[in-house]
Amino acid sequence: MAESKLEKLRKQKKYSKANVVMIILVAGFLVLIACQLIFFGFEMRERTQTTGTVQDGSSGGGITLTASGDIQLVSCSDDDLTDAVMAAKRAIVNIDIAAADVGLSNRRGGPALDFDMPSTAALQTDEETLGSGVIIDARGYILTCYHLIKDHPNLNVTVFSSTSVRQIYKANVVDTDIANDLAVLKMESDRPLPVAKLANSDMVKVTDTILAIGSPFGFEHTVTEGIISDNKRSIVIGNTVYTDMFQTDAAINRGGAGGALINSEGEVIAINTAIASPSGYFSGVSFAIPINKARPLLLKAIDG
């Protein structure tokens, strides 16, 4: 029996509703899958960019891994500081009044001491260590402080090739920058000398970790650690104002002036020059001349 037109319309309407419901379900399923894929991709990207910190076993030695696989040091580890000292140490010299003979020397140490009281007798003789210096050219040019050598035209420089072998050379003053308390010496060497690498001191920031290397009280190659307390300090010494000095808490004492203040890469950022102390000995505040202040003098003395 043929279906009536009314029944056919009812069936068509029923099929249309079922099709609509099916389309809605399929569309919802596809939207759900798309959302999951978007979320998964976002999560993977976040994990790649923010991989966690891995500790190297030393205090403050965190290393952060980035998406590109680069390694960024969060702070200096002990190994970094050791490498920095080794990179700069051989270019740091002793500067003495010219009393000892030139040539090889096995002397190592400092003045004679008593257990109850450090002796100051050695600091009052012609064999005292005036201070320290930094070799900045393999031909024998040395950067140091002017106030150390201004009254001593005849100087000896001790170069350390190892822990037990050192060579003593005669040195002469080549040029000075009195306004910045800097001087350049020249010694004649029969071989190329180790040279310190100079940093851009304009990049030094407050709280940067630094190391001071010098010969306080004649104890050569003494290393002390600190931070940059201020990178724009003005101080007055005598009647002279020194501006834009580095202030640090690294220990510097008599004999350490003229030595190097280095960064964690072993680059010289400054020349140690003065301390603020009522006793005359280190009490927590030291000053150094930024190495960029020395560049005009070095160009003039060496290349001029």
Backbone as CSV, one residue per row, in Angstrom:
resi,resn,N_x,N_y,N_z,CA_x,CA_y,CA_z,C_x,C_y,C_z
1,MET,0.853,-1.186,0.000,0.000,0.000,0.000,0.883,1.227,0.000
2,ALA,0.657,2.069,-0.876,1.507,3.260,-1.010,1.390,4.156,0.210
3,GLU,2.588,4.679,0.629,2.588,5.587,1.785,1.897,6.890,1.403
4,SER,1.230,7.386,2.384,0.580,8.694,2.154,1.624,9.796,2.193
5,LYS,1.298,10.887,1.631,2.220,12.034,1.632,2.534,12.477,3.047
6,LEU,1.574,12.377,3.964,1.772,12.798,5.348,2.827,11.936,6.030
7,GLU,2.788,10.606,5.823,3.764,9.707,6.435,5.175,9.970,5.879
8,LYS,5.244,10.209,4.561,6.551,10.513,3.972,7.164,11.777,4.584
9,LEU,6.371,12.792,4.796,6.885,14.040,5.400,7.382,13.802,6.824
10,ARG,6.620,12.928,7.578,7.018,12.636,8.965,8.382,11.913,8.996
11,LYS,8.572,10.937,8.059,9.841,10.208,8.013,11.004,11.130,7.637
12,GLN,10.772,11.994,6.655,11.819,12.932,6.244,12.202,13.863,7.393
13,LYS,11.220,14.296,8.156,11.492,15.187,9.299,12.307,14.465,10.363
14,LYS,11.965,13.151,10.572,12.678,12.348,11.576,14.130,12.173,11.173
15,TYR,14.365,11.834,9.843,15.740,11.670,9.364,16.527,12.970,9.461
16,SER,15.917,14.093,9.210,16.594,15.396,9.269,17.081,15.696,10.684
17,LYS,16.254,15.382,11.691,16.665,15.610,13.090,17.861,14.723,13.456
18,ALA,17.809,13.457,12.973,18.924,12.538,13.267,20.218,13.019,12.615
19,ASN,20.114,13.531,11.403,21.305,14.044,10.713,21.904,15.242,11.450
20,VAL,21.013,16.107,11.919,21.495,17.297,12.649,22.245,16.882,13.919
21,VAL,21.634,15.922,14.655,22.263,15.450,15.888,23.621,14.818,15.591
22,MET,23.698,14.026,14.510,24.957,13.382,14.141,26.032,14.405,13.775
23,ILE,25.626,15.409,13.020,26.575,16.459,12.632,27.107,17.195,13.857
24,ILE,26.197,17.476,14.798,26.610,18.185,16.016,27.605,17.342,16.819
25,LEU,27.339,16.038,16.930,28.235,15.167,17.690,29.612,15.074,17.037
26,VAL,29.630,14.918,15.701,30.909,14.841,14.997,31.698,16.137,15.147
27,ALA,30.994,17.275,14.992,31.661,18.575,15.127,32.225,18.760,16.529
28,GLY,31.464,18.363,17.547,31.945,18.471,18.923,33.166,17.618,19.169
29,PHE,33.153,16.406,18.584,34.302,15.515,18.723,35.548,16.103,18.086
30,LEU,35.380,16.684,16.899,36.524,17.313,16.224,37.055,18.513,17.000
31,VAL,36.167,19.315,17.575,36.596,20.466,18.388,37.367,19.992,19.602
32,LEU,36.902,18.915,20.234,37.596,18.380,21.416,39.003,17.917,21.066
33,ILE,39.127,17.211,19.933,40.459,16.748,19.509,41.379,17.938,19.224
34,ALA,40.845,18.958,18.562,41.642,20.153,18.257,42.127,20.836,19.524
35,CYS,41.247,20.954,20.505,41.639,21.586,21.775,42.741,20.801,22.468
36,GLN,42.628,19.471,22.444,43.666,18.653,23.071,45.015,18.812,22.372
37,LEU,44.979,18.869,21.033,46.226,19.048,20.296,46.859,20.396,20.595
38,ILE,46.052,21.441,20.673,46.573,22.785,20.982,47.183,22.811,22.374
39,PHE,46.480,22.233,23.342,46.981,22.209,24.717,48.288,21.427,24.812
40,PHE,48.346,20.270,24.128,49.557,19.444,24.152,50.743,20.174,23.551
41,GLY,50.529,20.857,22.427,51.611,21.616,21.809,52.094,22.751,22.687
42,PHE,51.175,23.456,23.344,51.549,24.548,24.237,52.366,24.033,25.420
43,GLU,51.934,22.879,25.983,52.639,22.316,27.133,54.058,21.892,26.754
44,MET,54.220,21.271,25.585,55.551,20.856,25.154,56.458,22.051,24.926
45,ARG,55.926,23.129,24.382,56.728,24.325,24.156,57.173,24.940,25.470
46,GLU,56.285,24.964,26.463,56.632,25.495,27.768,57.715,24.660,28.439
47,ARG,57.602,23.332,28.297,58.616,22.471,28.909,59.974,22.681,28.267
48,THR,59.998,22.884,26.973,61.266,23.089,26.268,61.934,24.378,26.690
49,GLN,61.128,25.418,26.900,61.696,26.737,27.205,62.064,26.890,28.653
50,THR,61.474,26.102,29.533,61.699,26.298,30.970,62.151,25.011,31.631
51,THR,63.121,24.346,31.009,63.683,23.147,31.627,64.269,23.515,32.984
52,GLY,64.097,22.679,33.970,64.459,23.024,35.338,65.943,23.199,35.550
53,THR,66.315,23.719,36.736,67.698,23.975,37.107,68.371,22.700,37.586
54,VAL,69.606,22.479,37.125,70.397,21.323,37.514,71.536,21.786,38.385
55,GLN,71.702,21.235,39.570,72.755,21.658,40.485,74.037,20.903,40.190
56,ASP,75.193,21.615,40.242,76.469,20.966,39.950,77.197,20.519,41.212
57,GLY,76.556,20.636,42.361,77.143,20.109,43.581,77.876,21.147,44.398
58,SER,78.048,22.382,43.874,78.713,23.427,44.640,77.717,24.512,44.954
59,SER,78.021,25.289,45.984,77.114,26.335,46.417,76.929,27.364,45.325
60,GLY,75.646,27.635,44.989,75.370,28.660,43.984,75.732,28.238,42.592
61,GLY,75.861,26.918,42.324,76.317,26.496,41.014,75.195,26.100,40.088
62,GLY,74.033,26.777,40.132,72.914,26.399,39.304,73.174,26.663,37.836
63,ILE,72.687,25.731,36.973,72.819,25.892,35.532,71.442,25.782,34.917
64,THR,71.052,26.734,34.082,69.758,26.724,33.435,69.912,26.329,31.981
65,LEU,69.137,25.328,31.533,69.163,24.886,30.144,68.048,25.573,29.387
66,THR,68.360,26.127,28.230,67.370,26.824,27.432,66.969,25.980,26.244
67,ALA,65.951,26.457,25.487,65.416,25.680,24.373,66.452,25.426,23.298
68,SER,67.408,26.350,23.143,68.399,26.209,22.089,69.559,25.302,22.491
69,GLY,69.544,24.819,23.736,70.622,23.949,24.199,71.792,24.709,24.778
70,ASP,71.715,26.050,24.850,72.792,26.841,25.447,72.797,26.645,26.952
71,ILE,73.965,26.892,27.556,74.099,26.805,29.003,74.407,28.181,29.544
72,GLN,73.649,28.610,30.520,73.834,29.933,31.108,74.177,29.781,32.574
73,LEU,75.327,30.319,32.983,75.738,30.230,34.381,74.929,31.220,35.203
74,VAL,74.251,30.710,36.224,73.495,31.582,37.107,74.435,32.320,38.043
75,SER,75.464,31.650,38.532,76.459,32.283,39.394,77.767,31.516,39.255
76,CYS,78.833,32.078,39.828,80.161,31.482,39.684,80.315,30.292,40.628
77,SER,80.853,29.209,40.115,81.191,28.067,40.955,82.658,28.176,41.354
78,ASP,83.086,27.295,42.253,84.487,27.300,42.679,85.417,27.015,41.502
79,ASP,84.977,26.132,40.586,85.806,25.816,39.431,86.008,27.034,38.539
80,ASP,84.974,27.848,38.391,85.095,29.060,37.579,86.153,29.988,38.157
81,LEU,86.145,30.172,39.468,87.092,31.065,40.114,88.509,30.517,40.023
82,THR,88.667,29.205,40.129,89.989,28.596,39.973,90.536,28.853,38.580
83,ASP,89.700,28.663,37.575,90.125,28.910,36.193,90.480,30.381,35.989
84,ALA,89.712,31.271,36.621,89.973,32.707,36.487,91.337,33.068,37.060
85,VAL,91.665,32.521,38.233,92.957,32.809,38.851,94.095,32.266,37.995
86,MET,93.955,31.049,37.499,95.011,30.450,36.690,95.228,31.225,35.400
87,ALA,94.158,31.819,34.864,94.278,32.587,33.627,95.064,33.877,33.827
88,ALA,94.995,34.449,35.033,95.613,35.756,35.261,96.889,35.712,36.097
89,LYS,97.073,34.668,36.862,98.099,34.636,37.911,99.513,34.891,37.397
90,ARG,99.889,34.262,36.308,101.272,34.367,35.843,101.610,35.760,35.325
91,ALA,100.592,36.570,35.050,100.848,37.928,34.568,100.942,38.938,35.710
92,ILE,100.800,38.479,36.959,100.907,39.365,38.121,102.318,39.266,38.677
93,VAL,102.975,40.405,38.869,104.377,40.436,39.295,104.539,41.181,40.607
94,ASN,105.694,40.947,41.254,106.101,41.744,42.411,106.961,42.911,41.946
95,ILE,106.814,44.048,42.600,107.660,45.206,42.324,108.392,45.569,43.612
96,ASP,109.732,45.567,43.552,110.554,45.821,44.729,111.547,46.941,44.438
97,ILE,112.058,47.517,45.516,113.191,48.425,45.385,114.381,47.617,44.887
98,ALA,115.138,48.181,43.956,116.225,47.436,43.305,117.397,47.250,44.258
99,ALA,117.297,46.244,45.119,118.387,45.916,46.031,118.937,44.530,45.721
100,ALA,118.039,43.581,45.384,118.479,42.216,45.082,119.052,42.153,43.679
101,ASP,119.912,41.162,43.447,120.480,40.966,42.115,119.412,40.434,41.168
102,VAL,119.586,40.728,39.906,118.682,40.168,38.911,119.059,38.722,38.654
103,GLY,118.139,37.964,38.033,118.400,36.563,37.723,117.386,35.661,38.388
104,LEU,117.717,34.376,38.444,116.818,33.409,39.032,116.816,33.536,40.545
105,SER,115.661,33.277,41.141,115.540,33.322,42.589,114.606,32.217,43.038
106,ASN,114.920,31.601,44.179,114.045,30.581,44.745,113.306,31.098,45.971
107,ARG,113.431,32.398,46.225,112.751,32.964,47.390,111.247,32.841,47.213
108,ARG,110.584,32.434,48.266,109.125,32.356,48.228,108.595,32.614,49.624
109,GLY,107.558,33.438,49.726,106.949,33.694,51.024,106.817,35.169,51.287
110,GLY,107.020,35.573,52.545,106.884,36.965,52.943,107.828,37.257,54.081
111,PRO,107.549,38.287,54.850,108.432,38.649,55.955,108.396,37.614,57.075
112,ALA,109.453,37.642,57.905,109.478,36.748,59.062,108.391,37.157,60.048
113,LEU,107.725,36.163,60.638,106.605,36.428,61.538,106.845,35.783,62.888
114,ASP,106.216,36.348,63.906,106.141,35.701,65.214,104.730,35.143,65.371
115,PHE,104.585,34.118,66.201,103.259,33.533,66.379,102.288,34.508,67.035
116,ASP,102.804,35.376,67.918,101.897,36.259,68.645,101.670,37.580,67.932
117,MET,102.598,37.996,67.073,102.469,39.311,66.447,103.144,39.306,65.077
118,PRO,102.415,39.603,64.011,103.071,39.714,62.701,104.144,40.794,62.736
119,SER,105.287,40.500,62.138,106.384,41.450,62.120,106.172,42.500,61.042
120,THR,106.523,43.731,61.332,106.477,44.799,60.330,107.875,45.252,59.950
121,ALA,108.895,44.563,60.476,110.265,44.988,60.205,110.594,44.910,58.721
122,ALA,110.115,43.872,58.072,110.437,43.703,56.653,109.825,44.801,55.803
123,LEU,108.774,45.428,56.321,108.128,46.498,55.562,108.894,47.811,55.673
124,GLN,109.934,47.857,56.498,110.672,49.096,56.723,112.106,49.008,56.210
125,THR,112.415,47.995,55.425,113.761,47.840,54.898,113.778,48.064,53.406
126,ASP,114.975,48.105,52.809,115.098,48.285,51.379,114.707,47.040,50.596
127,GLU,114.429,45.930,51.314,114.009,44.718,50.628,112.506,44.531,50.638
128,GLU,111.795,45.547,51.033,110.353,45.407,51.104,109.734,45.287,49.709
129,THR,108.589,44.663,49.674,107.804,44.638,48.454,107.029,45.947,48.371
130,LEU,107.363,46.738,47.378,106.626,47.990,47.206,105.170,47.708,46.864
131,GLY,104.982,46.748,45.993,103.631,46.442,45.558,103.641,45.418,44.448
132,SER,102.619,45.478,43.641,102.424,44.501,42.587,102.232,45.214,41.251
133,GLY,102.199,44.437,40.199,101.978,44.984,38.868,101.373,43.933,37.967
134,VAL,100.923,44.372,36.798,100.266,43.480,35.847,100.968,43.598,34.493
135,ILE,101.437,42.479,33.959,102.057,42.481,32.632,100.952,42.644,31.588
136,ILE,101.053,43.705,30.779,100.006,43.961,29.796,100.550,43.889,28.364
137,ASP,101.835,43.568,28.223,102.421,43.384,26.897,103.566,42.390,27.025
138,ALA,103.638,41.437,26.100,104.623,40.355,26.181,106.052,40.850,26.087
139,ARG,106.256,42.093,25.627,107.608,42.645,25.531,108.119,43.182,26.855
140,GLY,107.293,43.131,27.905,107.772,43.513,29.229,107.172,44.778,29.795
141,TYR,106.053,45.232,29.275,105.384,46.418,29.818,104.480,46.005,30.973
142,ILE,104.554,46.779,32.048,103.833,46.455,33.283,103.020,47.668,33.725
143,LEU,101.772,47.432,34.088,100.910,48.480,34.630,100.870,48.357,36.141
144,THR,101.048,49.491,36.828,101.010,49.494,38.284,100.512,50.857,38.758
145,CYS,100.618,51.107,40.060,100.172,52.384,40.635,101.336,53.372,40.702
146,TYR,101.047,54.612,40.398,102.078,55.654,40.428,102.621,55.867,41.834
147,HIS,101.758,55.852,42.841,102.223,56.179,44.193,103.240,55.159,44.719
148,LEU,103.270,53.966,44.129,104.231,52.953,44.569,105.640,53.268,44.118
149,ILE,105.803,53.850,42.941,107.125,53.963,42.321,107.630,55.411,42.215
150,LYS,106.844,56.349,42.660,107.200,57.755,42.429,108.514,58.157,43.095
151,ASP,108.865,57.519,44.204,110.108,57.865,44.902,111.206,56.827,44.693
152,HIS,111.006,55.923,43.749,111.962,54.826,43.558,112.263,54.647,42.074
153,PRO,113.274,55.339,41.566,113.594,55.224,40.137,114.192,53.873,39.756
154,ASN,114.813,53.181,40.717,115.437,51.885,40.443,114.576,50.773,41.031
155,LEU,114.077,49.923,40.140,113.109,48.917,40.556,113.502,47.529,40.076
156,ASN,113.092,46.536,40.841,113.166,45.139,40.424,111.754,44.610,40.232
157,VAL,111.602,43.769,39.230,110.320,43.112,38.992,110.545,41.608,39.016
158,THR,109.742,40.910,39.812,109.840,39.460,39.894,108.702,38.837,39.110
159,VAL,109.070,38.006,38.132,108.093,37.295,37.296,108.076,35.839,37.735
160,PHE,106.890,35.283,37.885,106.732,33.921,38.391,106.369,32.991,37.243
161,SER,107.300,32.099,36.893,107.029,31.134,35.836,106.472,29.837,36.392
162,SER,106.655,29.602,37.689,106.090,28.425,38.360,106.091,28.714,39.856
163,THR,105.694,27.725,40.646,105.637,27.921,42.092,107.014,28.031,42.723
164,SER,108.057,27.533,42.043,109.392,27.528,42.643,110.419,28.331,41.841
165,VAL,110.118,28.631,40.588,111.067,29.350,39.743,110.528,30.729,39.435
166,ARG,111.364,31.718,39.700,110.991,33.090,39.391,112.205,33.831,38.849
167,GLN,111.961,34.822,38.026,113.031,35.589,37.406,112.908,37.044,37.843
168,ILE,114.043,37.636,38.231,114.065,39.039,38.656,114.682,39.881,37.548
169,TYR,113.994,40.968,37.194,114.445,41.866,36.133,114.544,43.288,36.668
170,LYS,115.472,44.036,36.094,115.492,45.481,36.322,114.367,46.116,35.512
171,ALA,113.772,47.172,36.055,112.673,47.841,35.360,112.823,49.344,35.471
172,ASN,112.365,50.032,34.432,112.377,51.492,34.395,110.960,52.019,34.186
173,VAL,110.727,53.227,34.658,109.427,53.878,34.456,109.390,54.455,33.043
174,VAL,108.351,54.082,32.298,108.190,54.549,30.920,107.300,55.781,30.860
175,ASP,106.168,55.736,31.560,105.220,56.849,31.529,104.322,56.767,32.749
176,THR,103.686,57.881,33.084,102.816,57.932,34.253,101.548,58.722,33.948
177,ASP,100.529,58.439,34.706,99.279,59.203,34.698,98.969,59.504,36.157
178,ILE,99.513,60.611,36.624,99.427,60.942,38.050,97.976,61.160,38.471
179,ALA,97.175,61.757,37.601,95.782,62.055,37.939,94.992,60.793,38.255
180,ASN,95.360,59.683,37.630,94.666,58.422,37.879,95.508,57.434,38.676
181,ASP,96.657,57.897,39.209,97.552,57.058,40.018,97.997,55.812,39.261
182,LEU,98.453,56.009,38.023,98.878,54.883,37.189,100.285,55.112,36.657
183,ALA,101.012,54.028,36.442,102.353,54.099,35.865,102.599,52.865,35.015
184,VAL,103.413,53.039,33.981,103.815,51.926,33.130,105.319,51.732,33.275
185,LEU,105.726,50.506,33.567,107.136,50.150,33.675,107.527,49.301,32.467
186,LYS,108.841,49.251,32.221,109.350,48.401,31.128,110.546,47.630,31.648
187,MET,110.510,46.321,31.466,111.652,45.482,31.808,112.104,44.753,30.557
188,GLU,113.375,44.428,30.516,113.936,43.728,29.365,113.943,42.226,29.649
189,SER,113.231,41.485,28.833,113.146,40.043,29.010,113.715,39.339,27.788
190,ASP,114.306,38.169,28.019,114.855,37.391,26.916,113.835,36.439,26.311
191,ARG,112.595,36.544,26.725,111.539,35.678,26.215,110.208,36.417,26.304
192,PRO,109.225,36.031,25.500,107.889,36.632,25.629,107.306,36.318,27.002
193,LEU,106.627,37.277,27.566,106.092,37.136,28.918,104.589,36.878,28.895
194,PRO,104.072,36.204,29.914,102.617,35.990,29.991,101.895,37.320,30.164
195,VAL,100.777,37.473,29.498,100.067,38.751,29.466,98.659,38.578,30.022
196,ALA,98.237,39.542,30.820,96.871,39.524,31.339,95.905,40.028,30.272
197,LYS,94.734,39.447,30.253,93.683,39.904,29.346,92.885,41.007,30.022
198,LEU,92.669,42.105,29.317,91.960,43.250,29.886,90.484,43.193,29.524
199,ALA,89.640,43.480,30.488,88.192,43.476,30.280,87.721,44.882,29.920
200,ASN,86.465,44.993,29.597,85.806,46.294,29.435,85.202,46.646,30.789
201,SER,85.861,47.502,31.534,85.420,47.792,32.899,84.100,48.547,32.950
202,ASP,83.649,49.098,31.827,82.343,49.768,31.810,81.203,48.769,31.994
203,MET,81.481,47.487,31.796,80.457,46.460,31.910,80.338,45.907,33.334
204,VAL,81.205,46.347,34.238,81.199,45.829,35.605,79.999,46.386,36.366
205,LYS,79.289,45.495,37.072,78.084,45.883,37.797,78.288,45.676,39.299
206,VAL,77.516,46.414,40.084,77.513,46.223,41.526,77.043,44.801,41.841
207,THR,77.711,44.155,42.776,77.527,42.769,43.240,78.221,41.743,42.347
208,ASP,78.920,42.161,41.276,79.711,41.206,40.496,80.769,40.565,41.399
209,THR,80.966,39.256,41.255,82.024,38.565,41.995,83.373,38.890,41.384
210,ILE,84.345,39.251,42.228,85.677,39.602,41.746,86.737,38.952,42.632
211,LEU,87.973,38.910,42.119,89.118,38.394,42.856,90.243,39.414,42.788
212,ALA,90.958,39.583,43.881,92.136,40.443,43.908,93.382,39.575,44.006
213,ILE,94.388,39.874,43.174,95.650,39.126,43.197,96.796,40.117,43.375
214,GLY,97.646,39.869,44.352,98.776,40.746,44.606,99.731,40.122,45.606
215,SER,100.568,40.967,46.211,101.595,40.482,47.147,101.522,41.241,48.469
216,PRO,100.428,41.109,49.210,100.340,41.815,50.490,101.417,41.344,51.462
217,PHE,102.147,42.313,52.031,103.218,42.031,52.987,104.282,41.111,52.407
218,GLY,104.401,41.067,51.081,105.409,40.243,50.443,104.981,38.823,50.144
219,PHE,103.751,38.453,50.502,103.258,37.111,50.204,102.693,37.103,48.791
220,GLU,103.571,36.721,47.825,103.210,36.861,46.418,102.038,35.978,46.019
221,HIS,101.334,36.469,45.020,100.201,35.743,44.426,99.138,35.382,45.456
222,THR,98.915,36.273,46.399,97.812,36.089,47.340,96.504,36.437,46.636
223,VAL,95.512,35.564,46.799,94.207,35.750,46.143,93.133,35.962,47.204
224,THR,92.345,37.006,47.040,91.210,37.245,47.920,89.965,37.448,47.068
225,GLU,88.820,37.171,47.659,87.555,37.226,46.918,86.625,38.264,47.526
226,GLY,85.795,38.853,46.690,84.796,39.792,47.164,83.788,40.099,46.077
227,ILE,83.078,41.195,46.265,82.143,41.662,45.251,82.401,43.131,44.980
228,ILE,81.848,43.628,43.894,81.880,45.065,43.630,80.807,45.713,44.488
229,SER,81.221,46.533,45.430,80.284,47.211,46.324,79.733,48.484,45.700
230,ASP,80.529,49.122,44.866,80.106,50.323,44.141,81.008,50.465,42.923
231,ASN,80.443,50.882,41.789,81.260,51.030,40.574,81.408,52.468,40.120
232,LYS,81.009,53.414,40.971,81.119,54.841,40.622,81.496,55.663,41.851
233,ARG,82.409,55.139,42.662,82.746,55.797,43.930,83.781,56.896,43.721
234,SER,83.589,58.031,44.357,84.578,59.114,44.369,85.274,59.126,45.727
235,ILE,86.601,59.207,45.709,87.359,59.249,46.955,88.386,60.374,46.875
236,VAL,88.825,60.828,48.033,89.847,61.873,48.126,91.051,61.291,48.838
237,ILE,92.220,61.342,48.189,93.479,60.908,48.787,94.431,62.088,48.714
238,GLY,94.841,62.568,49.882,95.638,63.792,49.899,94.790,64.955,49.400
239,ASN,95.262,65.618,48.370,94.504,66.727,47.778,93.909,66.354,46.426
240,THR,93.917,65.069,46.112,93.461,64.625,44.795,92.141,63.878,44.914
241,VAL,91.214,64.213,44.015,89.927,63.520,43.955,89.991,62.479,42.834
242,TYR,89.663,61.244,43.166,89.607,60.169,42.180,88.142,59.776,42.000
243,THR,87.651,59.878,40.788,86.233,59.620,40.515,86.033,58.282,39.829
244,ASP,84.799,57.788,39.917,84.388,56.557,39.229,85.282,55.369,39.559
245,MET,85.634,55.255,40.821,86.462,54.131,41.271,85.576,52.937,41.608
246,PHE,86.167,51.743,41.567,85.476,50.551,42.036,85.733,50.397,43.530
247,GLN,84.677,50.200,44.276,84.802,49.859,45.696,84.487,48.380,45.850
248,THR,85.295,47.694,46.652,85.110,46.256,46.841,85.412,45.873,48.277
249,ASP,84.959,44.686,48.654,85.286,44.165,49.980,86.353,43.082,49.920
250,ALA,86.989,42.903,48.755,88.121,41.979,48.662,89.296,42.549,49.452
251,ALA,89.958,41.707,50.234,91.041,42.180,51.095,92.252,42.615,50.281
252,ILE,92.706,43.853,50.508,93.921,44.394,49.890,94.733,45.051,51.005
253,ASN,96.007,44.691,51.095,96.879,45.266,52.115,98.154,45.790,51.475
254,ARG,99.056,46.333,52.290,100.319,46.860,51.801,101.070,45.803,50.996
255,GLY,101.454,46.145,49.798,102.082,45.192,48.901,101.112,44.666,47.856
256,GLY,99.813,44.815,48.112,98.795,44.360,47.167,98.407,45.418,46.161
257,ALA,98.723,46.686,46.464,98.415,47.764,45.526,99.199,47.557,44.230
258,GLY,98.577,47.903,43.121,99.189,47.675,41.818,98.842,46.332,41.231
259,GLY,98.269,45.448,42.077,97.848,44.137,41.602,96.532,44.226,40.847
260,ALA,96.060,43.082,40.414,94.889,43.039,39.539,93.619,42.713,40.305
261,LEU,92.552,43.370,39.907,91.203,42.981,40.279,90.623,42.313,39.034
262,ILE,90.252,41.037,39.148,89.819,40.296,37.962,88.381,39.814,38.118
263,ASN,87.757,39.551,36.973,86.401,39.009,36.985,86.444,37.484,36.932
264,SER,85.289,36.857,36.820,85.221,35.395,36.850,85.764,34.759,35.584
265,GLU,86.088,35.568,34.570,86.709,35.059,33.345,88.234,35.182,33.392
266,GLY,88.768,35.731,34.478,90.207,35.925,34.587,90.695,37.190,33.906
267,GLU,89.783,38.081,33.544,90.151,39.328,32.872,90.340,40.438,33.903
268,VAL,91.309,41.307,33.666,91.584,42.409,34.588,90.534,43.489,34.381
269,ILE,89.811,43.807,35.449,88.819,44.875,35.379,89.311,46.157,36.052
270,ALA,90.367,46.045,36.893,90.832,47.223,37.617,92.196,46.944,38.232
271,ILE,92.866,48.033,38.656,94.146,47.962,39.358,93.917,48.390,40.801
272,ASN,94.253,47.521,41.739,94.045,47.809,43.159,94.935,48.972,43.589
273,THR,94.362,49.902,44.360,95.142,51.106,44.653,95.093,51.588,46.090
274,ALA,93.962,51.423,46.804,93.859,52.049,48.121,92.850,51.315,48.992
275,ILE,92.946,51.570,50.310,91.971,51.058,51.261,91.529,52.192,52.168
276,ALA,90.332,52.056,52.719,89.852,52.988,53.744,89.971,52.271,55.082
277,SER,90.874,52.754,55.940,91.119,52.038,57.187,91.739,52.968,58.223
278,PRO,91.193,53.032,59.423,91.810,53.845,60.483,93.112,53.264,60.992
279,SER,93.323,51.938,60.796,94.516,51.278,61.328,95.650,51.200,60.315
280,GLY,95.352,51.434,59.038,96.350,51.267,58.001,96.349,49.873,57.402
281,TYR,95.506,48.991,57.942,95.375,47.641,57.430,93.934,47.424,56.965
282,PHE,93.742,46.392,56.165,92.434,46.164,55.565,91.343,46.052,56.623
283,SER,90.255,46.791,56.409,89.134,46.745,57.344,87.804,46.593,56.617
284,GLY,87.855,46.127,55.379,86.613,45.808,54.688,86.269,46.676,53.499
285,VAL,87.046,47.741,53.251,86.737,48.645,52.137,88.005,48.893,51.326
286,SER,87.966,48.506,50.052,89.109,48.695,49.151,88.651,49.425,47.897
287,PHE,89.624,50.012,47.200,89.320,50.751,45.977,90.270,50.337,44.862
288,ALA,89.767,50.382,43.643,90.562,49.991,42.483,90.250,50.915,41.313
289,ILE,91.248,51.104,40.452,91.118,51.987,39.294,90.590,51.176,38.113
290,PRO,89.419,51.496,37.578,88.905,50.744,36.423,89.913,50.709,35.285
291,ILE,90.049,49.550,34.657,91.091,49.372,33.645,90.869,50.279,32.436
292,ASN,89.644,50.663,32.154,89.413,51.559,31.015,90.072,52.918,31.217
293,LYS,90.274,53.321,32.477,90.986,54.571,32.746,92.456,54.477,32.350
294,ALA,92.980,53.249,32.288,94.401,53.057,31.965,94.651,52.949,30.465
295,ARG,93.627,52.758,29.668,93.832,52.505,28.239,94.547,53.654,27.516
296,PRO,94.200,54.924,27.757,94.952,56.005,27.096,96.439,55.984,27.437
297,LEU,96.768,55.729,28.713,98.175,55.666,29.119,98.877,54.503,28.434
298,LEU,98.229,53.356,28.350,98.848,52.185,27.718,99.105,52.432,26.232
299,LEU,98.144,53.046,25.561,98.335,53.351,24.140,99.501,54.312,23.933
300,LYS,99.584,55.304,24.806,100.652,56.298,24.705,102.015,55.678,25.013
301,ALA,102.096,54.883,26.076,103.375,54.338,26.537,103.889,53.227,25.626
302,ILE,102.983,52.417,25.106,103.413,51.250,24.334,103.440,51.516,22.839
303,ASP,102.391,52.130,22.318,102.292,52.343,20.886,102.660,53.752,20.447
304,GLY,102.720,54.665,21.442,102.944,56.060,21.090,104.352,56.354,20.702
